[in-house]
Amino acid sequence: MASLICSFCNFLIGLVLAPLLMGIIIRVKAKVAGRTGKPLLQPYYDLVKLIKKEPVYPATTTWVFTLGPVITTGATITALTLVPVGGTTSLINFSGDAFVLLGLFGISRLAIMLPALDTGSAFEGMGTAREALFSALVEPVFMLFMGVFAYYTHSLSLTGMIGGVTLNAWGSAWPFFLLLAIALYFIMLTENARIPVDDPTTHLELTMIHEVMILDHSGPELALYEYSAALKMWIFGLIFAGLIVPLAEPHLFTADGDFANGFLPVAINTAATVLSVFFMAFLIGITESTMARLRLERVPQLISLAGVFVALAGLTVWRLYGI
Amino acid sequence: MQLLFIHIAIFCLGGLGAIVFHKRPGQAAAVASVCAGAGSLAGLGLALSVISLQTSSLMTFAYPLPLGLAQFKLDPLAAFFLAPISAIGFIASILLYRERSLFTQNYLWKFSFFFCLLLASLSLVLTAADAMLFLLLWEIMSVCPFFLMRDKNKAAYGAWLYLIIAHLGVLPLFFFFGLMSVEAGTTTFAALASHALLTGWSAPGLLFCLALIGFAAKMGLFPLHGWMPEAYPILPTPAVLVIAGTMSNMGIYGLVRGINLIGMPQNWWGIILMAAGAVSGLIGIYFAFVQPNIKRILGYSSSENMGIICLALGAAILASNNGHYTALALFTGGALLHIWNHSLYKSLLYLGANTIERVAGSTRISQLGGLAKKMPNTAITMAVGCAAIAAVPPFNGFISELLLFIGFADVFQLEQSNDSVLYFWLGLAALGAIGGFALFCFTRLYGIVFLGAPRSRHVEDMGPIDSITASRKHFLAVLAAGCILFTLVSPLLYTYFAPVQQYLALQLSPTGYLPKDATGMGYPVTILWWVAGSMLLLSLITLAVFVWHRRLRATQNARQGITWDCAYSNPGPRIQYTGGSFSHTGMIALHPFLHSSRDVPVITEIFAQPTRATLETRDWTISAWGRGLFALVQSLAAVSKKFQHGYINLYILYVLIALIVTLIWTLGKM
């Protein structure tokens, strides 16, 4: 029961803090560029403002246009229930939920792409084609990532996988985790449409993937899309934090069954994980400030690089468990 | 068992009725379709009862031909394959009855006859328990679709290509069954299987390769897949539902039976099967996403799905040889559920595609667009179909692919594992790649056909839908409902099909032992319950967001505007993405697999004339077959033309030479 409360609180923390990641990225980019930048809480103000605005719907659109944001947000929130925070169990965990996570990302992606094609605009079509291609190329890499991670930790649920990243594991197999973390970083840049795959600050044709698919959405629909994009980044951040920060499972009860420390161990783990997620946002900000977007033909090469890192990580451990 | 022959007899009655009434085609079709529907219902009941009761019955008849025995066996595996044939056959029969006026009238009775014959031969192939009988019935089954394609265009390229590739496949099967029968001395499956277990074959590897190539032609594995995108578009609706939905499953059935007849499978068989499946899946979906025509996309996608099932079966062989019984359960369960799912959503998609063709006049996606407003029922049901085939939760395609993913990953949970882990990693990546591009392909299909603005004047000026086509929405709805409900009942379905799974595992390998209730089977069912629960949670959360959004919209005045056009002076439907635009970047990225050719003219005048750019992806496998095999045969045949010159005096000289040679030979022998 207590662990269920902890998992639920972690879930709520994710729901609340996700837009802050966007704020951190914007702030880091501004500071590197020598500006003060927007307030950290600006994404929250933007969401509230968007919800209050009246939407404008293009004449060519159908029910797909208004249903898309709803499905994307629903799928991303459901995906958040599957991801654990800091060594605890996730709200919903079962063997195989790592692959259900990928499926939920699939439907959230479909629900962004179809409304984009619904508008009948050349720009949205371009963004959809690019997004569909790059996500199709990243899918096997992400799948192999889950497979390699599952092989080392002997578990098919995200809770087991991230729970298997302990100090001992890091001590004995740190190249494995380092390679996986770098690969996950590239996968995350592709899936969340950050530089070097896409430029999230412009709407120019050269750089459009995610931003252009939501170009014709306004008001509450745009708020839902922005929120689900932030939540998707939070989910990737949790997995990234799970890889790079080896946290032991927090024990709520001592050996005698005494609820001595209360929720303090869980709170420490959650705080450490949240700080790691903020660190990942900081890294994204630095990456976005120091790199330009790659030419489109180069993006499959970036994805292949991530695949090579995952394969290397797999090769470092595949003889670990004997014949 | 008697019910099986009553069910076949009803089909034969239907075929006979079609011939008897050939002067009155409407009545011929009515009789045939009623009999086909009744027979299909009987078949469905029979199949479900055999699966539930787990019976296996054998029946032998007198057989007039010198070779073989007329032995029929109905076991749970055959019943499992019979179930989708009967279900889809029933729907197709109703469609034939309702839409008999849409056919050319003097072709209709022939179509009805061959439709009944196809359904009968499908059931008979499933229950044939003798090698020569199987081959005979396989031939009949292969030839029927050719006659079902000859309505509008008698010399259709697709029909001939289908027939050629079907026979390219039957040839290895002749050798396969022939070699085994000669070595064992008998032709019945039971005798061959026991010979395999007791004595073993002298060249099991060769037998496996022959079986794989032979059944690959029916399944549509690369490189024998070329007939699917050519033949499926020219089939009328009732035929395409049965053929595209269920006939390719016959290849799977044949392969499983073939492996059972060969006996103990070796590891490399599993690896070859996995490789064949992965290559077919990838190449199939790569070709699918560059096609300009809905029905061709669906044809290549059939090849992709059969590739996925082969990947699962190959991995099952590998798993059972290495003793990973949980993975074996997941693979066999995933393969069986994928067979069901494929029948459901492929039939749904083809019915939708044929409806679009009827209403919009064309299935070229770059001429369609905005059909969601003009055909709302088809749009909703095709959305379910496209999402299901792209393996997206919460639809049925996701469930079967998830079982396969977990099957690949299951080996990783063990404390000790061997080199087979590498093959499971590769299989996982391959299946992920296939799934990723399936999403690409069907987003393109659905988005460009149904969404946006109409891309051609014809679609824009489309009239209202006639009543016959409108009534198709019921069938579309039934199939779509199947796709949706499947996820929620998948644990129950899995438990229901568990005996078939056990049977399948035993067929794949004599040591493929799957316990019925121990951890081997409980684990996948637990996963499916959890997945069903999380899909329910997905629906609830989405519903909550939907309700919040609706309430919010009720308080606002939403306005209508135009699509953002970046200040173009004349925006319109023509600036939308077409099918070629959507697949263009992918086509370039995957050039080594696709070999697309671009013909883009260079415009040099100041006031240019209208010109044309072409982006073409031919199926290079068919060109390769043409160059490799058929050109060779043609050159050999051309040599023989030298002897057929028409000079009768030289023909008399040939007779004289033959006589002299025969005389010398006979004298030499004495």
Boltz contact constraints between the chains, C-beta under 6 A:
constraints:
  - contact:
      token1: [A, 54]
      token2: [B, 556]
      max_distance: 6.0
  - contact:
      token1: [A, 54]
      token2: [B, 557]
      max_distance: 6.0
  - contact:
      token1: [A, 55]
      token2: [B, 558]
      max_distance: 6.0
  - contact:
      token1: [A, 56]
      token2: [B, 559]
      max_distance: 6.0
  - contact:
      token1: [A, 56]
      token2: [B, 561]
      max_distance: 6.0
  - contact:
      token1: [A, 57]
      token2: [B, 558]
      max_distance: 6.0
  - contact:
      token1: [A, 57]
      token2: [B, 560]
      max_distance: 6.0
  - contact:
      token1: [A, 58]
      token2: [B, 563]
      max_distance: 6.0
  - contact:
      token1: [A, 59]
      token2: [B, 560]
      max_distance: 6.0
  - contact:
      token1: [A, 60]
      token2: [B, 453]
      max_distance: 6.0
  - contact:
      token1: [A, 62]
      token2: [B, 372]
      max_distance: 6.0
  - contact:
      token1: [A, 62]
      token2: [B, 373]
      max_distance: 6.0
  - contact:
      token1: [A, 70]
      token2: [B, 545]
      max_distance: 6.0
  - contact:
      token1: [A, 70]
      token2: [B, 546]
      max_distance: 6.0
  - contact:
      token1: [A, 70]
      token2: [B, 549]
      max_distance: 6.0
  - contact:
      token1: [A, 71]
      token2: [B, 542]
      max_distance: 6.0
  - contact:
      token1: [A, 73]
      token2: [B, 545]
      max_distance: 6.0
  - contact:
      token1: [A, 74]
      token2: [B, 541]
      max_distance: 6.0
  - contact:
      token1: [A, 74]
      token2: [B, 542]
      max_distance: 6.0
  - contact:
      token1: [A, 74]
      token2: [B, 545]
      max_distance: 6.0
  - contact:
      token1: [A, 77]
      token2: [B, 541]
      max_distance: 6.0
  - contact:
      token1: [A, 78]
      token2: [B, 537]
      max_distance: 6.0
  - contact:
      token1: [A, 78]
      token2: [B, 538]
      max_distance: 6.0
  - contact:
      token1: [A, 78]
      token2: [B, 541]
      max_distance: 6.0
  - contact:
      token1: [A, 92]
      token2: [B, 534]
      max_distance: 6.0
  - contact:
      token1: [A, 94]
      token2: [B, 530]
      max_distance: 6.0
  - contact:
      token1: [A, 96]
      token2: [B, 406]
      max_distance: 6.0
  - contact:
      token1: [A, 96]
      token2: [B, 527]
      max_distance: 6.0
  - contact:
      token1: [A, 99]
      token2: [B, 402]
      max_distance: 6.0
  - contact:
      token1: [A, 99]
      token2: [B, 405]
      max_distance: 6.0
  - contact:
      token1: [A, 103]
      token2: [B, 393]
      max_distance: 6.0
  - contact:
      token1: [A, 103]
      token2: [B, 398]
      max_distance: 6.0
  - contact:
      token1: [A, 106]
      token2: [B, 392]
      max_distance: 6.0
  - contact:
      token1: [A, 106]
      token2: [B, 439]
      max_distance: 6.0
  - contact:
      token1: [A, 107]
      token2: [B, 392]
      max_distance: 6.0
  - contact:
      token1: [A, 107]
      token2: [B, 393]
      max_distance: 6.0
  - contact:
      token1: [A, 110]
      token2: [B, 392]
      max_distance: 6.0
  - contact:
      token1: [A, 113]
      token2: [B, 443]
      max_distance: 6.0
  - contact:
      token1: [A, 114]
      token2: [B, 447]
      max_distance: 6.0
  - contact:
      token1: [A, 117]
      token2: [B, 447]
      max_distance: 6.0
  - contact:
      token1: [A, 117]
      token2: [B, 451]
      max_distance: 6.0
  - contact:
      token1: [A, 117]
      token2: [B, 452]
      max_distance: 6.0
  - contact:
      token1: [A, 118]
      token2: [B, 451]
      max_distance: 6.0
  - contact:
      token1: [A, 119]
      token2: [B, 563]
      max_distance: 6.0
  - contact:
      token1: [A, 120]
      token2: [B, 452]
      max_distance: 6.0
  - contact:
      token1: [A, 120]
      token2: [B, 453]
      max_distance: 6.0
  - contact:
      token1: [A, 120]
      token2: [B, 563]
      max_distance: 6.0
  - contact:
      token1: [A, 120]
      token2: [B, 576]
      max_distance: 6.0
  - contact:
      token1: [A, 121]
      token2: [B, 563]
      max_distance: 6.0
  - contact:
      token1: [A, 122]
      token2: [B, 575]
      max_distance: 6.0
  - contact:
      token1: [A, 125]
      token2: [B, 576]
      max_distance: 6.0
  - contact:
      token1: [A, 125]
      token2: [B, 577]
      max_distance: 6.0
  - contact:
      token1: [A, 129]
      token2: [B, 582]
      max_distance: 6.0
  - contact:
      token1: [A, 132]
      token2: [B, 440]
      max_distance: 6.0
  - contact:
      token1: [A, 132]
      token2: [B, 443]
      max_distance: 6.0
  - contact:
      token1: [A, 133]
      token2: [B, 585]
      max_distance: 6.0
  - contact:
      token1: [A, 133]
      token2: [B, 586]
      max_distance: 6.0
  - contact:
      token1: [A, 136]
      token2: [B, 436]
      max_distance: 6.0
  - contact:
      token1: [A, 136]
      token2: [B, 437]
      max_distance: 6.0
  - contact:
      token1: [A, 136]
      token2: [B, 440]
      max_distance: 6.0
  - contact:
      token1: [A, 139]
      token2: [B, 432]
      max_distance: 6.0
  - contact:
      token1: [A, 139]
      token2: [B, 436]
      max_distance: 6.0
  - contact:
      token1: [A, 140]
      token2: [B, 429]
      max_distance: 6.0
  - contact:
      token1: [A, 140]
      token2: [B, 432]
      max_distance: 6.0
  - contact:
      token1: [A, 140]
      token2: [B, 433]
      max_distance: 6.0
  - contact:
      token1: [A, 143]
      token2: [B, 428]
      max_distance: 6.0
  - contact:
      token1: [A, 143]
      token2: [B, 429]
      max_distance: 6.0
  - contact:
      token1: [A, 143]
      token2: [B, 432]
      max_distance: 6.0
  - contact:
      token1: [A, 144]
      token2: [B, 429]
      max_distance: 6.0
  - contact:
      token1: [A, 147]
      token2: [B, 409]
      max_distance: 6.0
  - contact:
      token1: [A, 147]
      token2: [B, 425]
      max_distance: 6.0
  - contact:
      token1: [A, 147]
      token2: [B, 428]
      max_distance: 6.0
  - contact:
      token1: [A, 150]
      token2: [B, 409]
      max_distance: 6.0
  - contact:
      token1: [A, 150]
      token2: [B, 412]
      max_distance: 6.0
  - contact:
      token1: [A, 151]
      token2: [B, 412]
      max_distance: 6.0
  - contact:
      token1: [A, 154]
      token2: [B, 413]
      max_distance: 6.0
  - contact:
      token1: [A, 156]
      token2: [B, 409]
      max_distance: 6.0
  - contact:
      token1: [A, 215]
      token2: [B, 564]
      max_distance: 6.0
  - contact:
      token1: [A, 216]
      token2: [B, 563]
      max_distance: 6.0
  - contact:
      token1: [A, 216]
      token2: [B, 564]
      max_distance: 6.0
  - contact:
      token1: [A, 220]
      token2: [B, 552]
      max_distance: 6.0
  - contact:
      token1: [A, 300]
      token2: [B, 589]
      max_distance: 6.0
  - contact:
      token1: [A, 321]
      token2: [B, 416]
      max_distance: 6.0
  - contact:
      token1: [A, 321]
      token2: [B, 417]
      max_distance: 6.0
  - contact:
      token1: [A, 322]
      token2: [B, 416]
      max_distance: 6.0
  - contact:
      token1: [A, 323]
      token2: [B, 418]
      max_distance: 6.0
